[in-house]
Amino acid sequence: MKNHQNLSIGVKKSQKNFFCQENLKWFLLIFITIIILLITIFININNTKDDATIITGTIETDNGNQKIDWGRYPTHNITLSESLTITEAGTYHLIGELEDGLITVNIENTVARLILDNVKIKNSSGPAILCSAGEDLVIELVGENTLEDGVLYAADYAEDVTGVVYSKADLSFSGNGNLNITANHQDAIISKDDLKFSSGNYIINAIDDGIRGKDSVYIVAGNFDIKSGGDAIKSTNETDAKKGFIVIENGKFNIDSSMKGIAAVNSILIYNGDFNILSSDDSIHSNNYVGIINGSLNLNSGDDGIHADRELIIDGGNIVVEKAYEGLESQAITINNGAISLYTSDDGINAGGGADLSSNNKMDIFSADENCVININGGNLYIDSSGDGIDSNGFLYFNGGTTVIDGPTNNGNGALDAGLGITTNGGEVIAVGASGMAEDLGSSSSIYSISSFFQNTQKAGTKIEIKDSYNNILISHISAKTFSHLAAGSDSFIPGMSYKIFIDDKEYTSFSIKDTVTIIGNVRSNQMMPQAQQNHR
């Protein structure tokens, strides 16, 4: 008994030691740390954004020109008759014409404003306006203004001076006047720093690039009519992670480019605007991010309609890719809203590893990549593609919105293709195409879908309807092309309920929802494919 009592007493002493004041402090400290950690995780999760505003964190726009008090500086009224050199800060109100000359601005670490008031300048051997040094150069437009350079520049110009308007300082344009630029040598407007347009009307015809800002191009408003042998609008700084971007808040753009329409080595963010872009290469291209929040975009491309190496996010707007090799291409693509129509000779949407797999250097990459993901969260999306309708080397998620695909007519492609699987959690999906490489909407989905293989190829213009037992039309589509497979998903499908498929108002077949994906018809078309091609999915 004594030994037992002593043992009991020993246990009690150990318990008492564990809950002593010292251990209690450590316990409370660990408990508080865990609570703080959980709160931090919760806040971070709820603050995570999948919209285009996340791109703004990588961008620093320059509004330095708005902070300049021009009342501090003198104003000079000048009638042009010969070349003019400006070496002091101030406002220079210019009128008149230079038949063969230029405006040179050399103001070191200060600012100057040029008011072009119905000015006409042509320089047969160099730029029309050259800023060789300065902090800020502002050009304000009044009336009708014309600038033109020569085909060949004199040897005494620096090698990088290749534009009708060339500035080593931050360059800003404002005013409600017009600026007509003819670039016979190479580029129309160049800033080796930040380039900003607050307003104005611009008609540009350039042998090479139309508008080029090394650090940035920031367009608040304006009307731009650009015909370029190179890129129409571009930013080129590759060394600073927060430079080399293009931000467009509004404006009207008519672009005819022999290269890319709008191109940035870092990011492109479009808040609004009206865009008509005809380009031989990508209409919109970024080596990093592209974000589109709103606007009207009509794109006609010899390669991709919109390309981002890393991520493309569309929050809204009206986007029509009238013609392209691929419509939307990026490593990761998120569509939150908007009305989007894509007409392509290859894939409509492609998440294929981030590299620009253009029509000129296209590589077929079939290996799965978990970094490739497409999220369709909302909006109205229509795709007419000769290649895959939607192709992800990784994951494809349908979470909302309405997606309609008129996919390929050849059995080497499918309306849907995802290397690591398709998951349908919401919205409505209708995808028709050839049956040879057909994929369904995913057995791990949270809404029900069908995968229907037709006995015979259906003709273009076929009306497809799916009705419930009360004759309510749940899904309806008129095909743009021939097809032999239909994948359709909707939260209207209820397990155990009966439905009918109508083809051109005639009942084709009836079925009931049995599984997450209900297979209808004979999948013989897949079995007829060569084995290597079956594995090529």
Steps between C-alpha positions, in 0.01 A plus 500: 500500500776740585672437172171546320433822687845632425451417135169683500655797666775499238245511222321789658827688532569446128157634408553796722837571337346485150240764584738720691514869417807463274344227284169682491671804348650285225166331440323837467774632271472198268119524505506872411756437223277231347196732515695783333624260232147376429368857481782595260426201278128584503567865408739400222252251358219751501721774355615282211379651176453322171404816313710729283566749780775272633709621204499859630740393774768446235451846347608850602336761278667841468280806558788741552381728220181574695701640791678765295394860579551664163416838654847497656665504160505761223295466181659571162297558181700398196424501128709230338723598212815301569618220726452578868706387800346520848736499799290655778190388690171652398203491265568550129192586295594413141325592178611494138691263278848356459561372148826330597594523865425380853430596859782398736435488875799481736385593851704263720319449834201724442176516301363653182161521330456534126160624385469396136243740355436408133868421455655325202855365526693288253863400540652324202803375694378427852217523755250785518518529881808383691534514878860409581478571875234592751276392783156548340399606152130574450357550151158666489299484178291784363345489152652301214866400533724305262842348564715305253857372486729393218581154373865530605629673815823698508803317638535732801181367665540229761426150379184466710348825370258342255169683551318809373447594865786376717546571871745389768275668758156392617273594211134598534237600245188700581254743340205454268678563171617264229848361435580343162832317491670345200803292598706435188814385684374261771279594797242773558517575877777380734561563868803342662318550831124511576254596226153631578195612299230692689294604195534600135448350155787313333537383142824305464656335198833337588750287314576322828340550845219746554527583872786377718561577866795316650389511864126527439215611280211645699192606304227681693296600193533597135426385147773297329511402133825308451643325196838345576756278332610386846301489824233766536533566877777348710702521823843342515674527842619149587718585801249650749217276622272802547572649159442387144121517536203648316193638678197618302218663692293608200521614139424395146753294306504409132817299443641340186831339589739283302623361833324512840220739580569569870811342653677521837790308649336521843124551537202645316197628689192622312231670708283616211512621142393420146752288307506391137827318438621336179842341555723250325627375837321500839243776534575537874820346640675503838800306623336499842140595583200629305196630687181620334239659724268655243489637148408396148768304313473384139815308411618354171834325540742297295596324824340529847216736574621554858820342635659518846798281588400473864136589566197644322207628705176629345256670736261642242459674169391400153777304326472369146796323342381505141794298372805348668719194515412471870254730674627520859833351606681501834633266764208592725170646377215631715170627357283664764258687278449651157359410160771315306486355147798320348540382138826310454687277257650307793406505870243745629656518847838343577683464832818342379796587717535875447737505202367672190417204277423712197393381159857564387667279761214283623599195703257229604544458874295216645674448832287589802597815690335577834593869462263526204147577610187652349227633731171610346311664784241706314409689186380383161760318294461377141772313309514392137829314457662274243734366769404428858227724630658527844838338554684489833820307555392496863158564656174637363229626737150619412367684804238731351380689196396357166750330269404389149751331270473409133813288495705323234357284225818285481555208738852618588362772729219537750263768616650449848850383590664507844816308586422478872124494486181703472282599795159664459368667813252748359367687202389350171727331247411391147782356289453333162766362268659189359482187713850363440665692785184595688523558876218531751451763770663302778386228739624695804266789421234632735234541229369236261576475131463280195742374238305402190648319199280523191457209260550724197678828449250782538496779244590863559200708605350217704277612785571311822259511792490315830159496669381370832193279552281811513625606156699793643807586291806479722772526235479633145761557231521527120829353382729704277668189357460126468536301822472148641537565873326718757620577853247697703488590866243693699380535856153428354592132464364300796606142570228244432301737278424427133593724208484498121735622229334659198677546167332753271179472705493117473561280800838332463527308828395501863715446807503532875777650714670207670852622574688826523573445130233305312632337182256482210560306179787293368858619556617301197655808341763506775567131450560557130783745571860374488617407852772766503244763416262377772777554753565844357236667713 
